[in-house]
Amino acid sequence: MTSPSDRQLLQGALAAIELVLERKSLVATGTPALEALGICLNSASLLMEVSDVLLREAHPGSSDDLTREWQSLIKHTKVAGRSTHQATLILAEQANIVAAQHGVSVRHEALAQQEPA
């Protein structure tokens, strides 16, 4: 029995990410935690696809095809990075994991603490 190749491992991880995304899309609670999770998993999926292409045996193709593929990799990487930044902003609004799972932002907690008892 041979060990799986790096590309096979990435493809397995990508399949697992896509399965989690499918399952989580069925749960529409709209909490910051689930929103950030979806963004992070989508970003990871894009980066896994980029990684798979980078690990693949280079194939000769037309200059236009190679340029188009390279530009696509760059675009996927940019989108993943920007999306990850968006997830960071969502998480920064939360005090902790419990608040993120229940949708209580740092601002909401601060306002609640300022209200007179």
ABEGO torsion letter per residue (X at the ends): XBBBBAAAAAAAAAAAAAAAAAAAAABBAGBAAAAAAAAAAAAAAAAAAAAAAAABBBBBBBAAAAAAAAAAAAAAAAAAAAAAAAAAAAAAABABAAAAAAGBBAAAAAAAAABBX
